[in-house]
Amino acid sequence: MSRISRLDRSEVSAEMAALYDKIFALRGNVPNMFRVMSHRPEIFTTMQAHFAAVLTTGTLSPRLKELIIVRTSQVNVTPYCLASHTILARNLGWSDDQLAHLAEWPDREDFTAAEKAALRLAETVTRDANTVSDEQFAELRGFYSEGEIVELLCAIGLFNYFNRFNNALKMESTKPGEGGCTA
């Protein structure tokens, strides 16, 4: 059980309820992490804006972003984030085999060199960002523009934040229909 209570729609302000409704319309639920974060509306509101900017803007594909989010969450052993983002990655075209054996990416032939560079970055930053070498950065520049490297780092950083938040709180996965507009 999560260490902090989840706020239902009936327990939040009208402004927050409208945000819950927007999230519900997009996702079919209001994730437990969002419902917990609602204890601090200022943080939750700005987090939602940042979340949307990182995941839905820029030139990198959502497919690549979800792949590195899954790998980041695997490295951090975050079942909460893996539950939803593995499904999202699968829906974007990654196979069950690729996702289940993502730790073996260096030896797999079904990832491109550019995808492998992004996966290497996700692992390196998640384990110790100080160890991103000049050689690794040069490899990234061979595939990605500076803006795209920013996108990669923001997705990795955002999910390191979410992973740590959810692991510390022992966040439970949101079940279908949970956190809905009438919850």
C-alpha positions as CSV (number, residue, x, y, z in Angstrom):
1,M,0.0,0.0,0.0
2,S,1.2,3.5,-0.9
3,R,2.7,5.4,2.1
4,I,0.7,8.5,1.3
5,S,-3.0,8.6,0.5
6,R,-4.4,9.1,-3.0
7,L,-6.8,12.0,-3.3
8,D,-10.0,11.2,-5.2
9,R,-11.6,13.8,-7.4
10,S,-14.1,14.7,-4.7
11,E,-11.2,15.7,-2.4
12,V,-9.5,18.2,-4.6
13,S,-10.2,21.8,-5.7
14,A,-12.3,22.6,-8.7
15,E,-9.1,23.5,-10.6
16,M,-7.6,20.2,-9.7
17,A,-10.8,18.3,-10.5
18,A,-10.7,19.8,-14.0
19,L,-7.1,18.5,-14.4
20,Y,-8.2,15.1,-13.2
21,D,-10.9,15.2,-15.8
22,K,-8.4,16.1,-18.5
23,I,-6.1,13.2,-17.5
24,F,-9.0,10.8,-17.3
25,A,-10.1,11.7,-20.8
26,L,-6.6,11.1,-22.1
27,R,-5.7,7.9,-20.1
28,G,-9.0,6.4,-18.9
29,N,-7.8,6.8,-15.3
30,V,-6.0,9.2,-13.0
31,P,-2.7,7.4,-12.1
32,N,-2.0,6.9,-8.4
33,M,1.2,8.9,-8.6
34,F,-0.8,11.9,-9.8
35,R,-3.4,11.4,-7.1
36,V,-0.7,11.3,-4.4
37,M,1.1,14.3,-5.9
38,S,-2.2,16.2,-5.7
39,H,-1.5,16.8,-2.0
40,R,0.6,19.7,-3.4
41,P,-1.4,21.2,-6.2
42,E,1.4,23.6,-7.2
43,I,3.8,20.7,-7.7
44,F,1.2,18.5,-9.4
45,T,0.2,21.2,-11.9
46,T,3.7,22.1,-12.9
47,M,4.7,18.4,-13.1
48,Q,1.8,17.8,-15.5
49,A,3.0,20.6,-17.8
50,H,6.6,19.3,-17.7
51,F,5.5,15.7,-18.2
52,A,3.5,16.8,-21.3
53,A,6.3,18.9,-22.7
54,V,8.9,16.1,-22.3
55,L,6.7,13.3,-23.7
56,T,4.7,15.1,-26.4
57,T,7.0,17.8,-27.9
58,G,10.2,17.8,-29.8
59,T,11.4,15.8,-32.7
60,L,12.2,12.4,-31.1
61,S,9.5,9.8,-31.6
62,P,7.3,8.8,-28.6
63,R,8.3,5.3,-29.4
64,L,12.0,6.0,-28.6
65,K,11.1,8.0,-25.6
66,E,9.0,5.1,-24.2
67,L,11.9,2.7,-24.8
68,I,14.3,4.7,-22.8
69,I,11.6,5.3,-20.1
70,V,11.2,1.5,-19.8
71,R,14.9,0.9,-19.6
72,T,15.3,3.7,-17.0
73,S,12.5,2.1,-14.9
74,Q,14.0,-1.3,-15.3
75,V,17.4,-0.1,-14.0
76,N,15.7,1.6,-11.1
77,V,13.5,-1.5,-10.4
78,T,10.3,0.5,-10.4
79,P,7.3,-1.8,-10.9
80,Y,4.8,1.1,-10.8
81,C,6.3,2.9,-13.8
82,L,7.0,-0.4,-15.6
83,A,3.4,-1.4,-15.4
84,S,2.1,1.4,-17.5
85,H,5.1,2.3,-19.6
86,T,5.8,-1.3,-20.8
87,I,2.2,-1.3,-22.1
88,L,2.7,2.1,-23.8
89,A,6.0,0.9,-25.4
90,R,4.3,-2.3,-26.6
91,N,1.5,-0.2,-28.1
92,L,4.1,1.9,-29.9
93,G,5.6,-1.2,-31.6
94,W,8.2,-2.6,-29.3
95,S,7.8,-6.4,-29.0
96,D,7.3,-8.3,-25.7
97,D,10.6,-10.0,-26.3
98,Q,12.5,-6.7,-26.8
99,L,11.0,-5.3,-23.6
100,A,11.4,-8.4,-21.5
101,H,15.1,-8.7,-22.5
102,L,15.9,-5.0,-22.8
103,A,18.9,-5.4,-20.5
104,E,20.5,-7.4,-23.3
105,W,20.2,-4.5,-25.8
106,P,24.0,-4.4,-26.6
107,D,23.9,-7.9,-28.0
108,R,20.6,-7.6,-29.9
109,E,20.4,-7.0,-33.6
110,D,16.8,-5.7,-33.4
111,F,17.8,-2.3,-32.1
112,T,19.4,0.3,-34.4
113,A,22.8,1.9,-33.5
114,A,20.9,5.1,-32.7
115,E,18.5,3.3,-30.3
116,K,21.5,1.6,-28.7
117,A,23.1,4.9,-28.1
118,A,19.9,6.2,-26.4
119,L,19.7,3.0,-24.3
120,R,23.3,3.4,-23.3
121,L,22.6,7.0,-22.2
122,A,19.6,5.9,-20.2
123,E,21.6,3.3,-18.3
124,T,24.7,5.5,-17.8
125,V,22.7,8.5,-16.5
126,T,20.5,6.4,-14.3
127,R,23.4,4.6,-12.7
128,D,25.8,7.6,-12.5
129,A,25.4,10.6,-14.7
130,N,29.0,11.7,-13.9
131,T,30.3,8.8,-16.0
132,V,28.9,9.9,-19.3
133,S,32.1,10.0,-21.2
134,D,33.2,12.3,-24.0
135,E,33.2,9.3,-26.3
136,Q,29.7,8.4,-25.4
137,F,28.6,12.0,-26.0
138,A,30.3,12.0,-29.4
139,E,28.4,8.8,-30.3
140,L,25.1,10.5,-29.4
141,R,26.0,13.5,-31.6
142,G,26.4,11.1,-34.5
143,F,22.7,10.2,-34.3
144,Y,21.0,13.1,-32.5
145,S,20.9,16.9,-32.7
146,E,21.6,18.9,-29.5
147,G,17.9,19.5,-29.1
148,E,17.2,15.7,-29.3
149,I,20.0,15.0,-26.8
150,V,18.2,17.4,-24.5
151,E,14.9,15.5,-25.1
152,L,16.6,12.2,-24.3
153,L,18.1,13.6,-21.1
154,C,14.9,15.2,-20.0
155,A,12.9,11.9,-20.5
156,I,15.6,10.0,-18.6
157,G,15.8,12.6,-15.8
158,L,12.1,12.9,-15.5
159,F,11.7,9.1,-15.0
160,N,14.6,8.9,-12.6
161,Y,12.6,11.5,-10.6
162,F,9.3,9.6,-11.0
163,N,11.0,6.2,-10.2
164,R,12.5,7.5,-7.0
165,F,9.3,9.2,-5.9
166,N,7.3,6.0,-6.6
167,N,9.8,3.6,-5.1
168,A,10.1,5.7,-1.9
169,L,6.3,5.7,-1.5
170,K,5.9,2.1,-2.5
171,M,3.3,3.2,-5.1
172,E,0.8,0.7,-6.2
173,S,-0.2,0.4,-9.8
174,T,-3.4,2.0,-10.8
175,K,-6.0,-0.6,-11.7
176,P,-8.4,-0.1,-14.6
177,G,-11.2,2.3,-13.7
178,E,-9.4,3.4,-10.6
179,G,-8.9,7.1,-10.1
180,G,-11.7,7.9,-12.5
181,C,-13.9,11.0,-12.5
182,T,-16.3,9.4,-10.1
183,A,-13.8,7.7,-7.7
